[in-house]
């Protein structure tokens, strides 16, 4: 082999070595880009999941609060109507008893005519 052939062989080997290094670098870059895209997609999915979870959790808490509030309102309304009904009954009883007492007082005092006129108006 002459020197030219040796030099050509060395040049070709170094060229092949550089080509191999360049291809490896390109492959590593492509792989890193793919990995970044995958991680960004995974992060995006995780963020969406977290957001969905938080929305769902907030919605469930809100509906729970709403049902508790509605139950509380229903209970308060029920209690209010019961007490209202009981107080109305008491009022009617006292009114009936007081009106009979009034009637008897007016009749005793001779003011029955006055009482009838007032109750009619």
KEKE-3310 file (N, C-alpha, C; in steps of 0.2 Angstrom, whole numbers, plus 5000, padded with zeros to 4 digits):
npx = (5004:5002:5007:4997:4985:4984:4982:4970:4962:4963:4957:4944:4940:4940:4931:4920:4919:4916:4904:4897:4897:4890:4877:4874:4873:4862:4852:4851:4847:4835:4828:4828:4820:4808:4806:4804:4792:4784:4784:4779:4766:4762:4763:4753:4742:4741:4739:4727:4720:4721:4715:4702:4699:4700:4689:4679:4679:4677:4664:4657:4658:4652:4639:4636:4636:4625:4615:4615:4612:4599:4592:4593:4586:4574:4571:4571:4560:4550:4550:4547:4534:4528:4529:4522:4510:4506:4507:4497:4486:4486:4483:4471:4464:4465:4459:4446:4443:4445:4436:4424:4424:4424:4412:4404:4407:4403:4389:4385:4388:4379:4383:4381:4377:4385:4397:4394:4393:4406:4413:4407:4412)
npy = (4994:5010:5027:5036:5028:5024:5036:5040:5029:5032:5044:5041:5033:5042:5050:5042:5039:5052:5053:5043:5048:5060:5055:5048:5058:5066:5056:5055:5068:5068:5058:5064:5075:5068:5062:5074:5079:5068:5069:5082:5079:5070:5078:5087:5079:5074:5087:5090:5079:5082:5094:5091:5082:5091:5099:5090:5087:5099:5101:5090:5093:5105:5101:5093:5103:5110:5101:5099:5111:5113:5103:5108:5119:5114:5107:5118:5125:5116:5115:5128:5129:5120:5126:5137:5133:5127:5138:5146:5138:5139:5153:5154:5146:5154:5166:5161:5158:5170:5178:5173:5175:5189:5191:5187:5196:5208:5205:5204:5217:5224:5228:5222:5225:5234:5226:5217:5226:5230:5218:5215:5224)
npz = (5000:4996:5001:4998:4997:5010:5017:5011:5016:5030:5030:5025:5036:5046:5042:5041:5055:5060:5053:5060:5073:5071:5067:5078:5087:5081:5083:5097:5099:5093:5100:5113:5110:5107:5120:5128:5122:5125:5139:5141:5136:5145:5157:5154:5153:5166:5172:5167:5173:5186:5187:5183:5193:5204:5200:5200:5214:5220:5215:5220:5234:5234:5230:5241:5251:5247:5248:5261:5265:5260:5266:5279:5277:5274:5286:5295:5290:5292:5306:5308:5303:5310:5323:5321:5318:5330:5338:5332:5335:5349:5350:5344:5353:5365:5360:5358:5371:5377:5370:5374:5387:5386:5380:5390:5400:5394:5393:5406:5410:5402:5390:5377:5365:5360:5359:5349:5338:5337:5334:5322:5313)
capx = (5000:5006:5005:4990:4980:4984:4979:4963:4959:4962:4952:4938:4939:4939:4924:4915:4919:4912:4897:4894:4896:4884:4871:4872:4870:4855:4848:4850:4843:4828:4826:4827:4814:4802:4805:4801:4785:4780:4784:4774:4760:4760:4761:4747:4737:4741:4736:4720:4717:4721:4710:4696:4698:4698:4683:4674:4679:4673:4657:4654:4658:4646:4632:4635:4634:4619:4610:4615:4608:4592:4590:4593:4580:4568:4570:4569:4553:4546:4550:4543:4527:4525:4528:4517:4503:4505:4505:4490:4481:4485:4480:4463:4461:4465:4455:4440:4441:4444:4430:4418:4425:4422:4405:4400:4408:4398:4382:4384:4388:4374:4385:4381:4375:4392:4402:4392:4394:4413:4415:4405:4416)
capy = (5000:5017:5032:5039:5024:5024:5043:5039:5025:5036:5050:5038:5030:5047:5052:5037:5040:5058:5052:5039:5053:5064:5051:5046:5065:5067:5051:5057:5074:5066:5055:5069:5079:5064:5062:5080:5079:5063:5072:5087:5077:5067:5083:5090:5074:5075:5093:5089:5075:5086:5099:5087:5079:5096:5102:5085:5087:5105:5100:5086:5097:5110:5098:5091:5109:5112:5096:5100:5118:5111:5099:5112:5124:5110:5106:5124:5126:5111:5117:5135:5128:5117:5131:5142:5129:5126:5145:5148:5134:5142:5159:5152:5144:5160:5170:5159:5159:5177:5181:5171:5179:5196:5191:5186:5202:5213:5204:5206:5224:5226:5231:5216:5228:5237:5221:5215:5231:5230:5212:5214:5229)
capz = (5000:4996:5006:4996:4999:5018:5019:5009:5020:5036:5029:5025:5042:5051:5039:5044:5062:5061:5051:5065:5079:5069:5067:5085:5090:5079:5086:5104:5099:5091:5106:5118:5108:5108:5127:5130:5120:5129:5146:5141:5135:5152:5162:5152:5155:5173:5174:5166:5178:5193:5186:5183:5200:5209:5198:5203:5221:5222:5213:5225:5240:5233:5230:5248:5255:5244:5250:5268:5266:5258:5272:5285:5276:5275:5293:5298:5287:5295:5313:5308:5301:5316:5329:5318:5318:5337:5341:5329:5339:5355:5349:5343:5360:5369:5357:5359:5378:5379:5367:5378:5393:5385:5379:5397:5404:5391:5394:5413:5411:5398:5384:5372:5358:5358:5357:5343:5333:5336:5331:5315:5309)
cpx = (5005:5003:4998:4984:4979:4980:4972:4959:4958:4957:4945:4936:4937:4932:4919:4914:4915:4905:4893:4892:4890:4877:4869:4869:4863:4850:4846:4846:4835:4824:4824:4820:4808:4801:4802:4794:4781:4779:4779:4767:4757:4759:4755:4741:4736:4738:4729:4716:4716:4715:4703:4694:4696:4691:4677:4673:4675:4666:4654:4653:4652:4639:4631:4633:4627:4613:4609:4610:4601:4589:4589:4587:4574:4566:4568:4562:4548:4545:4546:4536:4524:4524:4522:4510:4501:4503:4498:4485:4480:4482:4473:4460:4460:4460:4448:4438:4441:4438:4424:4418:4422:4415:4401:4401:4403:4391:4381:4384:4382:4377:4386:4381:4382:4397:4400:4394:4402:4416:4413:4409:4423)
cpy = (5006:5022:5035:5035:5024:5031:5043:5035:5028:5041:5047:5035:5036:5050:5048:5038:5047:5057:5048:5044:5057:5061:5049:5053:5066:5062:5053:5063:5072:5063:5060:5073:5075:5063:5068:5081:5074:5066:5077:5085:5073:5072:5086:5085:5074:5081:5093:5085:5078:5091:5096:5085:5085:5099:5097:5086:5093:5104:5096:5089:5102:5107:5096:5097:5110:5107:5097:5106:5116:5107:5103:5117:5120:5109:5112:5126:5122:5113:5124:5133:5124:5122:5136:5139:5129:5133:5147:5144:5137:5149:5158:5150:5150:5165:5168:5160:5166:5180:5179:5174:5187:5196:5191:5193:5208:5212:5206:5213:5227:5230:5226:5220:5231:5232:5218:5219:5231:5224:5212:5219:5226)
cpz = (5000:5001:5005:4998:5007:5020:5017:5014:5027:5035:5029:5032:5047:5048:5041:5051:5064:5059:5057:5071:5077:5069:5074:5089:5088:5082:5093:5104:5098:5097:5112:5117:5109:5116:5130:5128:5124:5137:5146:5140:5142:5157:5160:5154:5163:5176:5173:5171:5184:5193:5187:5190:5205:5207:5201:5210:5223:5220:5218:5232:5240:5233:5237:5252:5253:5247:5258:5270:5265:5264:5278:5284:5277:5282:5297:5296:5291:5302:5313:5307:5307:5322:5327:5319:5326:5340:5338:5333:5346:5355:5348:5350:5364:5367:5359:5367:5380:5376:5371:5385:5392:5384:5386:5401:5401:5393:5401:5413:5406:5392:5378:5365:5356:5356:5350:5337:5332:5332:5324:5310:5308)
residu = (UNK:UNK:UNK:UNK:UNK:UNK:UNK:UNK:UNK:UNK:UNK:UNK:UNK:UNK:UNK:UNK:UNK:UNK:UNK:UNK:UNK:UNK:UNK:UNK:UNK:UNK:UNK:UNK:UNK:UNK:UNK:UNK:UNK:UNK:UNK:UNK:UNK:UNK:UNK:UNK:UNK:UNK:UNK:UNK:UNK:UNK:UNK:UNK:UNK:UNK:UNK:UNK:UNK:UNK:UNK:UNK:UNK:UNK:UNK:UNK:UNK:UNK:UNK:UNK:UNK:UNK:UNK:UNK:UNK:UNK:UNK:UNK:UNK:UNK:UNK:UNK:UNK:UNK:UNK:UNK:UNK:UNK:UNK:UNK:UNK:UNK:UNK:UNK:UNK:UNK:UNK:UNK:UNK:UNK:UNK:UNK:UNK:UNK:UNK:UNK:UNK:UNK:UNK:UNK:UNK:UNK:UNK:UNK:UNK:UNK:UNK:UNK:UNK:UNK:UNK:UNK:UNK:UNK:UNK:UNK:UNK)
# end
